[in-house]
């Protein structure tokens, strides 16, 4: 059982980080405003969790202007996708072993 727990990634401990990664696993990218509305979080809360995932290199941030409006969007990196899949697999194994 200890082996399984070692594959649970602490970077995904928070429900908002789980939400961010879940959204980015099934979407090529997501804009800040849409992500905020989908997860129903404040700007500051979302930004802090995004920063944590960005520091782990699990997501990338792209900032651009569309017309005169700033636009920030996020995408999961290959490293992030692999880490999240391993995290989910570890949770699944833990559940199976606990039954």
C-alpha positions as CSV (number, residue, x, y, z in Angstrom):
1,X,0.0,0.0,0.0
2,X,2.9,2.4,0.7
3,X,4.1,2.0,-2.9
4,X,0.7,3.3,-4.1
5,X,0.6,6.3,-1.8
6,X,4.0,7.4,-3.0
7,X,2.5,7.9,-6.5
8,X,-0.1,10.3,-5.2
9,X,1.1,13.7,-6.2
10,X,0.9,16.5,-3.5
11,X,0.7,19.1,-6.3
12,X,-2.9,17.9,-6.8
13,X,-3.9,17.9,-3.2
14,X,-6.3,20.8,-3.5
15,X,-9.7,20.5,-5.1
16,X,-9.1,23.6,-7.3
17,X,-5.9,22.1,-8.6
18,X,-7.7,18.9,-9.4
19,X,-10.4,20.9,-11.2
20,X,-7.8,22.9,-13.2
21,X,-6.0,19.7,-14.3
22,X,-9.2,17.9,-15.0
23,X,-10.4,20.8,-17.3
24,X,-7.0,20.9,-19.1
25,X,-6.8,17.2,-19.6
26,X,-9.9,17.3,-21.8
27,X,-9.4,20.7,-23.4
28,X,-6.4,21.8,-25.5
29,X,-6.5,25.1,-23.6
30,X,-8.8,27.2,-21.4
31,X,-9.1,31.0,-20.9
32,X,-8.8,32.4,-17.4
33,X,-12.4,33.8,-17.3
34,X,-14.0,30.6,-18.5
35,X,-11.9,28.5,-16.0
36,X,-12.9,30.9,-13.2
37,X,-16.6,30.5,-14.0
38,X,-16.4,26.8,-14.5
39,X,-14.7,26.2,-11.2
40,X,-16.6,29.0,-9.4
41,X,-13.6,30.5,-7.7
42,X,-12.3,34.1,-7.3
43,X,-9.6,35.6,-9.5
44,X,-7.0,35.5,-6.7
45,X,-7.8,31.9,-5.7
46,X,-7.6,30.7,-9.2
47,X,-4.4,32.6,-9.9
48,X,-2.6,31.2,-6.8
49,X,-3.4,27.6,-7.7
50,X,-2.5,28.2,-11.4
51,X,0.8,29.7,-10.2
52,X,1.5,26.6,-8.1
53,X,0.9,24.3,-11.1
54,X,2.9,26.5,-13.4
55,X,5.9,26.3,-10.9
56,X,5.7,22.5,-11.1
57,X,5.7,22.9,-14.9
58,X,2.4,21.1,-15.2
59,X,0.7,23.9,-17.1
60,X,1.8,26.7,-19.4
61,X,0.4,30.2,-19.5
62,X,0.0,32.2,-22.7
63,X,-0.8,35.9,-22.6
64,X,-1.9,37.8,-25.6
65,X,-4.1,40.7,-26.7
66,X,-7.2,40.1,-28.7
67,X,-7.9,43.5,-30.1
68,X,-7.2,45.7,-27.1
69,X,-8.3,43.2,-24.5
70,X,-5.8,41.1,-22.7
71,X,-6.3,37.3,-22.9
72,X,-4.7,34.7,-20.7
73,X,-5.1,31.0,-21.4
74,X,-3.7,27.8,-20.0
75,X,-2.7,24.4,-21.3
76,X,-1.5,21.3,-19.6
77,X,2.1,20.3,-20.5
78,X,3.1,16.8,-21.4
79,X,4.8,16.6,-18.0
80,X,1.6,17.8,-16.3
81,X,-0.6,15.3,-18.2
82,X,1.7,12.4,-17.3
83,X,1.8,13.5,-13.6
84,X,-2.0,13.8,-13.4
85,X,-2.5,10.4,-15.1
86,X,-0.1,8.8,-12.6
87,X,-1.9,10.6,-9.7
88,X,-5.3,9.3,-10.9
89,X,-3.9,5.8,-11.4
90,X,-2.5,5.8,-7.9
91,X,-5.9,6.9,-6.4
92,X,-7.6,4.1,-8.4
93,X,-5.1,1.5,-7.2
94,X,-5.5,2.7,-3.6
95,X,-9.3,2.4,-3.9
96,X,-9.0,-1.1,-5.4
97,X,-6.6,-2.3,-2.7
98,X,-8.8,-0.9,0.1
99,X,-11.9,-2.9,-0.9
